[in-house]
Amino acid sequence: MGEMSPSLEVIIVDDPEAATAIGETLSRADDRLAAETVPSASEALDRLAEREYDAVVSEYRLPEGDGLSLLETIREERASEIPFIVFTSESSEDAAISALNRGANRYLRKQDTQVTELADAVKTEVERYHVEKRNLLLGDIIKELDDPVMFQNRDGEFEIVNEAVADYADMSKSDLIGTDEYAFMDEHAAETIESNKRRVIEEETALQYEIRPAFPKRDERWFSTLRYPHYDENGRVDGTIAICRDVSELKETERELRQKRDRLEEFAGFVSHDLRNPLNVASGRLELVRDDCDSPHLEDIEVELERMDDLITDLLSLAQQGAVVGEIEPVQLREVVTQCWNSVETRNAALVVDETPTVRADPKRLTTLLENLFRNADQHGGTDVTVTVGRLDDGLYVADDGVGIPADDREAVFETGYSTERDGTGFGLAIVRQIVEAHDWEIKITDSEHGGARFEITDVDIVSSDSARAETGG
């Protein structure tokens, strides 16, 4: 960000001729100084009530009233800390002491002061005033936040911290001011933070990073930190502001999920290899037996081996779904529904697709979910069932016109191994529920309008509505 040159608006309170001359010379000394002149304290107060100014420059004795009364009103009645500079012909030391005691920022004698000195005094006091005002506002904001938040100057020293920082550091806020992370944090973490601060200042860019500091009286904690540059009133980077979120519990959850995923992958490998191998051997031996003899029992053995193969396939799918979804992205439901329907073998089922939305989901998991619901409808709804997919206000539904699911069984059907069919595996709807929960969605079963089962999936992030009704024959 380049340097800016905002104008500084100053009220000059003096007799008209003197005020005009001071205003003109201030503008010549620095073109950022814009002066307005008033001859009396009352007019100055009226102007200050109308809008904000950056500073007041006033004579001690005025044609109407005096500068000290104006100063007293501004400080006490108006409760304003606007820079106030007494620029006067008065030479009394008592006057100077009285002005400073009442809150004047400077007391300058006209006979001893060059206009350039007055201009420098105005700019210095205005800059100090803006910094203090900014810090007060920033401090009020930071104080209200629960997460650790801090403002650090270009040297990395804390200028503003909230109570959360003090809690983690086990230091008072006043003791933290003027220090940096090295005062309470392990050296490695402090060096990482220092490097990021320098980068934010040098590149004038916001950074998000994670650190794992150790504190003197606390265990190690994980923090996700957003640090961005802070600019002064002239557009120069004067430090950084950091907002820190304690993500230690989230990191522990991620670790546990990784362990679960590793165990599931190990289990999936066992299912895929150690169970399928003997099943394949048994199937091969069955074919050899067929060549040697003919028995009505052989067909029953083949049916059971096929059921075992289905069980292994569904068990492997259940293990691979896990409790975690992959990348979430917008998915056009109509396209996925059509693809899933075409990939599922049904007896004589038909598909009707009502208005469907684009949803945010893991495409692979959503595909598995729909395929299992379609198989369930075909297996349990009847030989010529019609399946309908449509939109809800916050999700989607899959309904059929089959025999339905009794109310007392609607929770049990989601349990692993539950099946009302002899050749069913009982894993299909368990997989559906697992995928739903992994997306943080909700699922429930109701009656469809044609008396069959209706699966309603809600709390889904709907991106948009896409299309109208369409039908696909069985």
C-alpha positions in Angstrom: 0.0 0.0 0.0 1.4 3.4 -1.0 1.7 6.4 1.2 -1.4 8.6 1.6 -1.5 12.3 2.4 -4.8 13.1 4.1 -5.6 16.7 4.9 -5.5 17.7 8.6 -8.3 20.1 9.4 -7.4 22.7 12.0 -9.5 25.4 13.6 -7.6 28.6 14.2 -9.2 30.7 17.0 -7.9 34.3 17.1 -8.9 37.7 16.0 -9.8 37.6 12.3 -6.7 39.2 10.9 -4.3 37.0 13.0 -6.2 33.8 12.4 -6.2 34.3 8.6 -2.4 34.9 8.6 -1.8 31.9 10.8 -4.0 29.7 8.6 -2.2 30.8 5.4 1.2 30.3 6.8 0.3 26.9 8.1 -0.9 25.9 4.6 2.3 27.1 3.0 4.4 25.3 5.6 2.6 22.0 4.9 0.0 21.6 2.2 -1.7 18.8 4.3 -2.8 21.5 6.8 -6.2 22.9 6.0 -7.2 25.8 8.3 -10.6 27.2 9.2 -10.6 30.5 11.2 -13.1 31.7 13.8 -12.8 34.8 16.0 -14.4 33.5 19.2 -14.7 30.5 21.6 -18.4 30.2 21.0 -18.0 29.9 17.2 -15.3 27.4 17.7 -17.6 25.2 19.9 -20.3 25.5 17.2 -18.0 24.2 14.5 -16.7 21.4 16.7 -20.3 20.3 17.4 -21.1 20.2 13.7 -18.3 17.8 12.6 -14.9 16.4 13.6 -11.6 18.3 13.3 -8.0 17.2 13.8 -6.8 20.0 16.1 -7.5 23.4 17.6 -5.0 26.3 17.7 -6.1 29.1 19.9 -4.9 32.4 21.2 -4.9 32.8 25.0 -6.9 36.0 25.0 -9.7 36.3 22.4 -11.9 39.2 21.3 -14.8 37.3 22.9 -13.9 35.0 25.8 -10.5 33.3 26.3 -8.7 30.2 25.1 -8.6 28.6 28.5 -12.4 28.6 28.8 -12.7 27.1 25.4 -10.1 24.4 26.4 -12.0 23.7 29.6 -15.3 23.3 27.8 -13.8 20.9 25.2 -12.1 18.8 27.8 -14.8 18.6 30.5 -18.2 19.3 29.0 -17.5 17.8 25.6 -15.1 15.1 27.0 -12.9 15.5 23.9 -9.2 14.8 23.7 -8.7 16.7 20.4 -5.2 18.2 20.2 -5.4 21.7 21.6 -2.4 24.1 21.1 -2.2 27.5 22.7 -0.4 29.8 20.3 -0.3 33.1 22.0 1.3 36.5 22.5 0.9 36.1 26.3 4.3 35.8 28.0 3.2 34.9 31.5 4.5 31.7 32.9 1.4 31.3 35.1 -0.7 31.4 31.9 1.4 28.6 30.4 1.1 26.5 33.6 -2.6 27.1 33.8 -3.1 26.0 30.1 -1.1 22.8 30.5 -2.9 21.9 33.7 -6.2 22.2 32.0 -5.2 19.8 29.2 -3.5 21.8 26.5 -1.1 19.7 24.5 1.3 22.6 23.7 1.8 26.2 24.9 3.8 28.1 22.2 4.6 31.9 22.3 4.2 33.6 19.0 7.3 35.7 19.5 9.4 32.6 20.1 7.9 30.2 17.5 8.4 29.9 13.7 5.4 28.9 11.7 7.1 25.8 10.6 7.6 24.8 14.3 3.8 25.4 14.8 3.1 23.2 11.8 5.3 20.5 13.2 3.7 20.7 16.6 0.2 20.4 15.1 1.2 17.3 13.0 3.0 15.7 15.9 0.0 16.1 18.3 -2.5 15.1 15.7 -0.5 11.9 14.9 -0.3 11.1 18.6 -4.0 11.7 19.0 -4.9 9.5 16.1 -2.7 6.7 17.4 -4.2 6.9 20.9 -7.7 7.0 19.5 -7.0 4.1 17.2 -5.5 2.1 20.0 -8.4 2.8 22.3 -10.8 1.6 19.6 -8.7 -1.4 18.7 -8.3 -2.2 22.4 -12.0 -2.2 22.9 -12.6 -4.5 20.0 -9.8 -6.9 21.0 -10.9 -6.9 24.6 -14.3 -8.3 23.7 -13.0 -11.3 21.7 -12.6 -14.7 23.4 -9.7 -15.9 21.2 -6.2 -14.6 21.9 -5.8 -11.3 19.9 -2.9 -9.0 19.9 -1.5 -5.9 18.1 2.3 -5.8 17.8 4.4 -2.9 16.4 7.0 -3.3 13.7 9.6 -4.4 16.3 7.2 -7.2 17.4 6.5 -5.7 20.8 3.0 -6.1 22.2 1.1 -2.8 22.3 -2.4 -4.3 22.8 -3.4 -7.7 24.1 -6.6 -9.1 25.4 -7.2 -11.2 28.5 -7.0 -14.5 26.6 -3.4 -13.8 25.7 -2.6 -13.1 29.3 -4.2 -16.3 30.4 -2.1 -18.4 28.0 1.0 -16.5 28.9 0.3 -16.7 32.6 1.3 -12.9 32.8 -0.7 -9.8 33.4 -1.6 -7.7 30.4 0.4 -4.8 31.7 3.5 -7.0 32.0 3.1 -8.2 28.5 3.1 -4.7 27.0 6.5 -4.0 25.5 7.5 -7.7 25.4 7.1 -10.3 22.7 6.5 -14.1 22.4 9.9 -15.0 23.7 8.8 -13.8 27.1 6.5 -16.8 27.7 6.8 -19.2 24.8 9.3 -21.9 23.7 12.0 -20.5 21.4 11.2 -22.6 18.4 7.5 -21.4 18.3 8.6 -17.8 19.0 11.1 -17.9 16.1 8.3 -19.2 13.8 6.0 -16.4 14.8 8.8 -13.8 14.4 9.5 -15.0 10.9 5.8 -14.8 10.0 5.5 -11.3 11.4 8.5 -10.1 9.3 6.9 -11.6 6.2 3.5 -9.9 6.9 5.2 -6.5 7.3 7.6 -6.9 4.3 5.1 -8.3 1.9 2.1 -6.5 3.3 0.1 -9.6 3.0 -2.1 -11.6 5.4 -0.9 -15.0 6.5 -2.6 -18.0 8.0 -0.5 -20.6 9.7 -0.5 -23.1 12.5 1.9 -23.3 15.5 2.3 -25.6 18.4 3.8 -23.6 21.3 4.7 -24.9 24.7 3.9 -22.6 27.6 5.6 -22.5 31.1 2.5 -23.7 33.0 0.5 -25.4 30.2 0.7 -28.3 27.9 1.5 -27.8 24.3 -1.4 -26.3 22.4 -2.2 -26.1 18.7 -3.1 -22.6 17.4 -4.5 -21.6 14.0 -3.4 -18.0 13.5 -4.5 -15.3 11.1 -2.0 -12.4 11.0 -2.4 -9.4 8.8 -0.7 -6.0 8.5 -2.0 -2.9 10.3 -1.6 0.6 8.7 -1.3 4.0 10.3 -3.2 7.1 9.2 -0.5 7.7 6.5 -0.9 4.3 5.0 2.3 2.9 6.3 2.5 -0.6 8.0 3.0 0.1 11.7 2.7 -3.5 12.9 0.6 -6.6 12.7 -2.6 -7.9 14.3 -3.0 -11.6 15.0 -6.1 -13.6 15.9 -5.4 -17.0 17.3 -7.8 -19.9 17.6 -7.0 -22.8 19.9 -7.5 -25.9 17.7 -6.0 -28.5 20.0 -9.2 -30.4 20.4 -9.7 -30.4 16.6 -6.2 -31.7 16.1 -6.8 -34.5 18.6 -10.0 -35.4 16.7 -8.1 -35.4 13.4 -5.5 -37.7 15.0 -8.3 -40.1 16.2 -9.9 -40.0 12.8 -6.6 -40.9 11.1 -6.2 -43.8 13.5 -9.7 -45.0 12.7 -9.1 -44.6 9.0 -5.9 -46.6 9.3 -7.7 -49.4 11.2 -10.5 -49.4 8.6 -8.0 -49.6 5.7 -6.3 -52.6 7.6 -9.7 -54.2 8.0 -10.6 -53.5 4.4 -7.4 -55.2 3.3 -8.3 -58.2 5.4 -11.8 -58.4 4.0 -10.5 -58.0 0.4 -7.7 -60.5 0.6 -8.1 -63.0 3.5 -11.8 -63.6 3.0 -12.0 -63.5 -0.7 -9.2 -65.9 -1.3 -10.7 -68.9 0.4 -14.1 -68.0 -1.1 -12.5 -68.0 -4.6 -10.9 -71.4 -3.8 -14.3 -72.8 -2.6 -16.0 -71.5 -5.8 -13.3 -73.1 -8.0 -13.5 -76.4 -6.1 -17.3 -76.3 -6.6 -16.8 -76.2 -10.3 -14.5 -79.2 -10.1 -17.1 -81.1 -8.1 -19.7 -80.4 -10.8 -17.5 -82.2 -13.2 -17.2 -85.3 -11.0 -20.8 -85.6 -9.9 -24.3 -84.2 -10.1 -26.2 -83.4 -6.8 -29.1 -81.1 -6.0 -27.0 -79.8 -3.1 -24.4 -78.2 -5.4 -26.9 -75.4 -6.4 -27.5 -74.6 -2.8 -23.8 -74.4 -2.2 -23.4 -72.0 -5.1 -26.2 -69.8 -3.8 -24.6 -69.6 -0.4 -21.2 -68.8 -1.9 -22.7 -66.0 -3.9 -24.4 -64.6 -0.8 -21.0 -64.8 1.0 -19.5 -62.8 -1.9 -22.3 -60.2 -1.6 -21.6 -60.0 2.1 -17.9 -59.4 1.6 -18.6 -56.8 -1.0 -21.0 -54.9 1.3 -18.8 -55.3 4.3 -15.8 -53.9 2.3 -17.9 -51.0 1.2 -19.0 -50.3 4.8 -15.4 -50.3 5.9 -14.2 -48.1 3.1 -16.9 -45.5 3.7 -15.5 -44.7 7.1 -16.8 -41.8 9.1 -15.0 -39.2 6.9 -16.0 -37.7 3.6 -13.5 -36.6 1.0 -13.5 -33.3 -0.9 -16.9 -31.5 -0.7 -18.0 -29.9 -3.9 -21.2 -28.8 -5.8 -22.9 -31.9 -7.3 -25.8 -31.8 -9.8 -28.1 -34.4 -8.3 -29.9 -35.2 -11.5 -26.7 -36.4 -13.2 -25.7 -38.5 -10.2 -29.1 -40.0 -9.9 -29.2 -41.0 -13.6 -25.7 -42.5 -13.4 -26.5 -44.5 -10.2 -29.7 -45.8 -11.6 -28.0 -47.0 -14.8 -25.3 -48.8 -12.7 -27.8 -50.7 -10.5 -29.4 -53.9 -11.7 -33.1 -53.9 -11.0 -35.8 -56.4 -11.9 -38.5 -54.2 -13.5 -38.2 -50.9 -11.6 -38.8 -47.4 -13.0 -37.3 -44.1 -12.0 -39.0 -40.7 -11.7 -36.9 -37.7 -11.1 -38.7 -34.6 -9.8 -37.2 -31.2 -9.5 -33.6 -31.8 -8.2 -31.0 -29.4 -6.7 -27.3 -29.0 -6.9 -25.9 -30.0 -3.5 -22.6 -29.8 -1.8 -21.4 -33.3 -1.2 -18.6 -35.9 -1.7 -19.6 -37.2 -5.1 -18.3 -40.7 -4.6 -20.0 -41.1 -1.2 -23.3 -39.6 -2.6 -23.1 -42.1 -5.5 -22.8 -45.0 -3.0 -25.7 -43.7 -0.9 -28.1 -43.5 -3.9 -27.1 -46.9 -5.3 -27.8 -48.5 -2.0 -31.2 -46.8 -1.7 -32.1 -47.9 -5.2 -31.1 -51.5 -4.5 -33.1 -51.4 -1.3 -36.2 -50.2 -3.1 -35.8 -52.9 -5.8 -35.2 -55.7 -3.3 -37.9 -54.8 -0.8 -40.4 -52.8 -2.7 -41.6 -55.3 -5.2 -40.7 -56.5 -8.8 -42.2 -53.5 -10.6 -41.5 -50.7 -8.0 -41.3 -47.1 -9.1 -38.6 -45.0 -7.4 -39.0 -41.2 -7.2 -36.2 -38.8 -6.3 -36.9 -35.1 -5.6 -36.0 -32.1 -3.6 -36.9 -31.0 -0.1 -36.4 -27.5 1.3 -33.1 -28.5 2.9 -32.3 -31.7 1.1 -33.7 -34.6 -1.0 -35.9 -37.7 -0.8 -35.9 -41.1 -2.3 -39.4 -42.7 -2.3 -41.0 -45.8 -3.7 -44.5 -47.2 -4.2 -43.7 -50.6 -2.7 -44.8 -52.3 0.5 -43.2 -49.7 2.8 -41.4 -50.1 6.1 -43.4 -50.5 9.4 -42.9 -47.6 11.8 -41.5 -49.9 14.5 -38.7 -51.1 12.1 -37.6 -47.7 10.7 -34.7 -47.3 13.1 -33.7 -50.9 13.1 -33.3 -51.0 9.3 -30.2 -48.8 9.6 -28.4 -51.3 11.9 -25.6 -53.4 10.5 -26.8 -56.8 9.5 -30.5 -56.1 9.6 -32.4 -57.7 6.7 -35.9 -59.1 6.1 -34.7 -61.1 3.1 -32.9 -64.4 3.4 -30.4 -63.4 0.7 -30.0 -59.8 1.9 -26.7 -58.7 3.5 -28.2 -56.2 5.9 -25.4 -53.7 5.2 -27.0 -51.5 2.5 -28.9 -49.1 4.7 -26.1 -49.1 7.4 -23.8 -47.8 4.6 -26.4 -45.1 3.8 -26.6 -43.9 7.4 -22.8 -43.8 7.7 -22.5 -41.7 4.6 -25.3 -39.4 5.8 -23.6 -38.9 9.2 -20.2 -38.3 7.6 -21.7 -35.3 5.8 -23.4 -34.1 9.0 -26.8 -34.6 7.4 -29.9 -36.2 8.9 -32.0 -39.1 7.5 -35.5 -40.4 8.5 -38.0 -42.8 7.0 -41.7 -41.9 6.4 -44.5 -43.2 4.3 -44.4 -42.2 0.6 -47.6 -40.8 -0.9 -48.1 -44.1 -2.7 -47.8 -46.2 0.5 -44.2 -47.2 0.1 -41.0 -46.1 1.9 -39.7 -42.5 1.7 -36.2 -41.7 2.8 -35.8 -38.0 3.6 -32.2 -36.6 3.8 -32.1 -33.1 5.3 -29.6 -30.5 6.6 -28.0 -30.7 3.1 -26.3 -27.6 1.7 -28.4 -26.7 -1.3 -26.6 -24.7 -4.0 -29.4 -24.2 -6.5 -32.5 -25.9 -8.1 -31.8 -27.4 -11.5 -34.4 -29.3 -13.4 -38.0 -30.4 -13.8 -39.6 -33.9 -13.7 -38.3 -36.8 -15.8 -39.1 -40.5 -16.0 -37.1 -43.6 -16.8 -38.7 -46.9 -17.6 -37.9 -50.2 -16.0 
